[in-house]
Amino acid sequence: MERKFNIWRGSAEKGEFKTYSIKLERGMVVLDAIHRIQAEHSNDLAVRWNCKAGKCGSCSMEINGRPKLSCMTRMNEFAEDDSITIQPLKTFPIIKDLVTDVSWNYKQNKMIPPFKPRVKKNGEDHVMYQQDVERIQEFRKCIECYLCQDVCHVLRDQDKKERFVGPRFMVRLASLEMHPLDRGDRIPKIKNEFGSGMCNITRCCTDVCPEHIQITDNGIIPLKERVVDRFYDPIMWIYNKLFGIDTK
């Protein structure tokens, strides 16, 4: 069966969609189709990929306008007469064809204060409840595909990268803040530097997560609640003033 693919070709300065037609075989995914296009029509087509198993996050792109992993998007998801439009992630600068520059994300990651373990009491091992372990374990499933970053309207449409770290790093902050053995305090930074107030909880990031992490409900909302408790709760404000606790 012949299928048509409209693929973005070009750089950040100039580019256009080009149409390719290839024969598909049963069980193929979009990444297979891209590889066949590379082999049969355009061996200079740039695409980033690695594991082809949905665990490295490398092959993120937009397929018919929706951010997806191309290695996990089966061709039988589309109607037989559909043409498939493939383009790079819109939130980040294009390097070439389907490859974008996601280095901004690594810079955000470096800004986050690392895990600061609690000191053991009398040399005894720490005790953790299973529910606490499971709570933070969910966030460790992130494969850093940056689909949530791509679909976030604060980063994508409003281009507020200087004010908001994005859903992926709100999840990392949540994994640290909710760790029962961590004694770091990142709440002021979450409010002032990482931009928790920028998110208005549309849940679009949760919707595209290939690992089904509840980014909004289990990560971002609890962080926003902690910021409100610290800075805007009148009782906590009085308590902090009375005991000289710096909330800046």
Backbone torsions as a table, in degrees:
resi	resn	phi	psi	omega
1	MET	NA	129.1	178.4
2	GLU	-86.5	134.0	176.5
3	ARG	-130.2	147.3	179.3
4	LYS	-100.3	139.1	178.2
5	PHE	-126.1	126.7	174.0
6	ASN	-99.8	110.5	-173.6
7	ILE	-117.7	134.7	177.7
8	TRP	-70.1	126.5	176.5
9	ARG	-124.3	132.8	176.4
10	GLY	141.5	-167.3	-178.5
11	SER	-120.0	-170.5	179.3
12	ALA	-66.7	-28.3	-176.9
13	GLU	-81.9	-38.0	-174.3
14	LYS	-155.1	140.2	178.4
15	GLY	-173.6	172.6	179.6
16	GLU	-162.0	165.0	175.0
17	PHE	-83.4	134.8	175.2
18	LYS	-120.6	144.1	-175.1
19	THR	-101.1	133.5	177.7
20	TYR	-127.8	146.5	177.9
21	SER	-123.8	125.2	-179.1
22	ILE	-135.4	163.4	176.4
23	LYS	-91.3	130.8	-179.7
24	LEU	-99.0	154.1	174.4
25	GLU	-121.0	160.9	-177.1
26	ARG	-61.2	137.0	175.7
27	GLY	88.0	0.1	-177.8
28	MET	-72.2	148.2	172.5
29	VAL	-109.1	173.0	-176.8
30	VAL	-60.4	-38.6	179.6
31	LEU	-63.2	-36.4	175.3
32	ASP	-60.1	-42.7	-179.8
33	ALA	-63.7	-40.8	178.5
34	ILE	-63.5	-41.9	178.1
35	HIS	-62.9	-37.3	178.9
36	ARG	-68.3	-38.0	176.5
37	ILE	-63.4	-40.9	176.2
38	GLN	-59.8	-43.5	-175.2
39	ALA	-73.0	-37.0	-171.4
40	GLU	-101.3	-25.6	-172.3
41	HIS	-126.0	-39.0	-171.9
42	SER	-150.4	91.7	-176.2
43	ASN	-76.5	-2.2	175.4
44	ASP	-99.5	8.7	177.2
45	LEU	-66.9	121.5	-176.9
46	ALA	-90.7	127.8	176.5
47	VAL	-148.0	139.0	179.6
48	ARG	-97.2	129.5	176.9
49	TRP	-159.9	166.4	-179.5
50	ASN	-149.7	-75.3	-168.0
51	CYS	-83.8	-27.6	-175.9
52	LYS	58.3	29.9	-179.2
53	ALA	-135.0	11.8	177.5
54	GLY	72.4	25.2	-177.0
55	LYS	-124.5	-11.0	-179.2
56	CYS	-99.4	-22.6	178.7
57	GLY	76.7	8.0	-172.9
58	SER	-75.6	-34.5	-169.8
59	CYS	-91.9	34.0	177.6
60	SER	-67.7	135.7	176.8
61	MET	-163.2	177.2	178.2
62	GLU	-106.3	121.9	-176.9
63	ILE	-115.3	114.9	-173.0
64	ASN	51.7	41.5	174.6
65	GLY	83.4	0.8	-178.4
66	ARG	-116.5	129.0	177.5
67	PRO	-64.6	124.7	-177.8
68	LYS	-149.1	164.9	167.6
69	LEU	-86.7	124.1	-176.3
70	SER	-68.6	-25.9	-179.4
71	CYS	-77.4	-13.1	-179.0
72	MET	-112.3	7.8	-180.0
73	THR	-105.2	105.5	-176.5
74	ARG	-78.9	146.1	-178.9
75	MET	-68.1	-24.3	179.9
76	ASN	-75.9	0.0	172.7
77	GLU	-73.6	-18.4	-175.2
78	PHE	-104.8	150.0	176.2
79	ALA	-65.1	151.9	-174.5
80	GLU	-61.8	-29.4	-178.4
81	ASP	-95.7	6.3	178.9
82	ASP	-77.6	138.9	166.8
83	SER	-94.0	143.3	-174.0
84	ILE	-102.4	123.6	178.0
85	THR	-102.0	124.6	-176.9
86	ILE	-123.6	128.4	179.5
87	GLN	-144.8	162.7	-179.1
88	PRO	-72.6	166.3	176.7
89	LEU	-58.7	129.5	-173.9
90	LYS	-76.5	-23.0	-173.7
91	THR	-74.5	-21.0	-174.0
92	PHE	-118.4	153.8	-177.2
93	PRO	-63.0	141.8	178.7
94	ILE	-79.9	133.3	172.0
95	ILE	-91.2	-55.9	176.5
96	LYS	-164.2	130.8	177.2
97	ASP	53.0	-111.5	-176.5
98	LEU	-95.7	6.1	-176.9
99	VAL	-101.0	127.0	179.5
100	THR	-115.2	161.0	178.5
101	ASP	-90.7	105.1	-177.8
102	VAL	-102.9	18.2	-175.5
103	SER	-63.4	-23.6	177.0
104	TRP	-55.7	-36.4	-179.3
105	ASN	-63.6	-38.4	-179.8
106	TYR	-67.3	-32.8	177.6
107	LYS	-67.1	-38.4	177.5
108	GLN	-64.4	-40.1	-178.7
109	ASN	-61.8	-37.1	-179.5
110	LYS	-68.4	-23.1	-178.3
111	MET	-75.7	-19.2	-174.2
112	ILE	-79.5	123.5	176.8
113	PRO	-58.1	132.8	-174.6
114	PRO	-72.7	174.8	177.5
115	PHE	-58.6	131.4	-179.0
116	LYS	-122.4	96.2	-172.0
117	PRO	-69.3	146.4	176.2
118	ARG	-71.6	144.6	178.6
119	VAL	-74.0	138.0	179.1
120	LYS	-67.7	141.0	177.1
121	LYS	-88.7	120.1	179.2
122	ASN	56.1	28.9	177.7
123	GLY	73.9	7.0	-177.8
124	GLU	-82.7	150.1	178.7
125	ASP	-65.4	148.5	176.3
126	HIS	-71.2	151.0	176.4
127	VAL	-116.4	129.3	179.2
128	MET	-124.8	139.6	175.8
129	TYR	-78.2	146.8	-177.1
130	GLN	-60.1	-37.3	-179.2
131	GLN	-65.8	-30.7	176.5
132	ASP	-70.3	-37.7	177.7
133	VAL	-64.2	-47.1	-178.1
134	GLU	-65.5	-31.9	-178.4
135	ARG	-63.2	-44.7	-178.8
136	ILE	-85.8	-20.3	-179.3
137	GLN	-64.4	-32.6	179.0
138	GLU	-56.2	-42.0	-176.6
139	PHE	-70.6	-23.0	-179.5
140	ARG	-74.5	-8.8	179.1
141	LYS	-75.6	-11.0	-176.8
142	CYS	-58.0	130.0	179.6
143	ILE	-102.3	6.5	178.5
144	GLU	53.9	49.2	173.6
145	CYS	-79.9	-19.2	178.7
146	TYR	65.0	21.4	173.1
147	LEU	-65.8	-37.1	178.6
148	CYS	-66.2	-36.4	177.2
149	GLN	-66.2	-38.7	-178.0
150	ASP	-66.7	-39.7	-174.7
151	VAL	-86.6	-12.6	-179.7
152	CYS	-64.5	120.1	-175.3
153	HIS	-68.2	-23.9	178.5
154	VAL	-66.2	-39.2	179.0
155	LEU	-85.8	-38.7	-172.5
156	ARG	-80.0	-51.4	-174.6
157	ASP	-92.8	-39.5	-177.1
158	GLN	-92.5	-14.1	178.9
159	ASP	51.5	51.6	-179.5
160	LYS	-100.3	44.2	-177.1
161	LYS	-64.5	-23.2	179.5
162	GLU	-79.8	-8.3	-176.6
163	ARG	-120.3	-14.9	-175.4
164	PHE	-139.0	128.7	-178.1
165	VAL	-78.2	-16.9	178.7
166	GLY	94.7	164.4	-175.5
167	PRO	-58.3	-39.9	-176.9
168	ARG	-59.2	-40.0	-175.4
169	PHE	-89.6	-16.7	167.2
170	MET	-66.8	-36.0	176.6
171	VAL	-66.2	-40.9	178.5
172	ARG	-65.9	-40.1	176.6
173	LEU	-61.9	-40.0	178.7
174	ALA	-63.9	-38.9	-179.2
175	SER	-64.9	-30.0	177.8
176	LEU	-82.1	-45.7	-177.9
177	GLU	-65.3	-30.3	-177.5
178	MET	-93.6	-0.6	179.7
179	HIS	-73.4	123.0	-175.3
180	PRO	-66.2	-15.8	-178.9
181	LEU	-103.3	1.6	-179.5
182	ASP	-90.3	134.9	179.3
183	ARG	-114.5	13.0	176.4
184	GLY	-75.1	156.1	177.5
185	ASP	-122.5	104.9	-177.7
186	ARG	-107.7	1.6	-175.3
187	ILE	-58.2	-46.6	177.1
188	PRO	-58.2	-40.4	178.4
189	LYS	-68.6	-37.2	178.6
190	ILE	-60.5	-37.1	178.9
191	LYS	-77.3	-49.8	-168.5
192	ASN	-91.4	-33.2	-175.1
193	GLU	-108.1	-36.7	-174.6
194	PHE	-93.9	-10.0	168.0
195	GLY	75.2	41.7	-179.9
196	SER	-58.2	-30.9	-178.8
197	GLY	-72.1	-12.3	-179.1
198	MET	-74.0	-28.3	-178.1
199	CYS	-76.4	128.5	176.9
200	ASN	-110.3	24.9	166.3
201	ILE	58.5	56.5	174.5
202	THR	-84.8	-14.7	179.3
203	ARG	66.3	15.8	177.8
204	CYS	-66.7	-31.7	178.7
205	CYS	-66.3	-41.9	178.2
206	THR	-63.0	-37.3	-175.4
207	ASP	-64.1	-33.0	-175.4
208	VAL	-98.7	-2.9	-175.8
209	CYS	-66.0	118.7	-179.3
210	PRO	-71.0	-16.9	178.2
211	GLU	-96.3	3.7	176.7
212	HIS	58.4	35.4	175.0
213	ILE	-74.5	133.4	177.6
214	GLN	-81.0	73.5	-173.1
215	ILE	-57.6	-47.9	-174.7
216	THR	-73.3	-55.4	-172.1
217	ASP	-70.5	-39.0	-174.8
218	ASN	-97.7	-16.3	-177.4
219	GLY	-113.5	-64.0	-172.4
220	ILE	-70.5	-46.6	-177.5
221	ILE	-61.6	-46.3	176.6
222	PRO	-59.2	-36.0	177.4
223	LEU	-67.3	-41.5	177.8
224	LYS	-62.4	-37.4	178.4
225	GLU	-65.1	-38.6	179.2
226	ARG	-67.1	-36.6	176.7
227	VAL	-64.9	-43.8	179.0
228	VAL	-62.4	-44.3	178.8
229	ASP	-59.3	-40.6	-175.6
230	ARG	-75.1	-42.7	-168.4
231	PHE	-106.9	-21.8	-171.5
232	TYR	-123.3	-10.4	176.3
233	ASP	-74.3	120.7	-175.2
234	PRO	-62.1	-35.5	179.8
235	ILE	-67.2	-44.6	178.2
236	MET	-65.3	-34.0	179.0
237	TRP	-63.1	-44.7	178.6
238	ILE	-64.8	-42.3	179.4
239	TYR	-59.9	-46.2	-179.4
240	ASN	-64.0	-37.7	178.9
241	LYS	-67.2	-43.4	-178.5
242	LEU	-62.9	-37.8	-174.8
243	PHE	-103.6	10.9	173.8
244	GLY	64.3	33.7	180.0
245	ILE	-86.2	125.3	-178.7
246	ASP	-79.0	120.8	-179.5
247	THR	-109.0	11.4	-178.4
248	LYS	-77.0	NA	NA
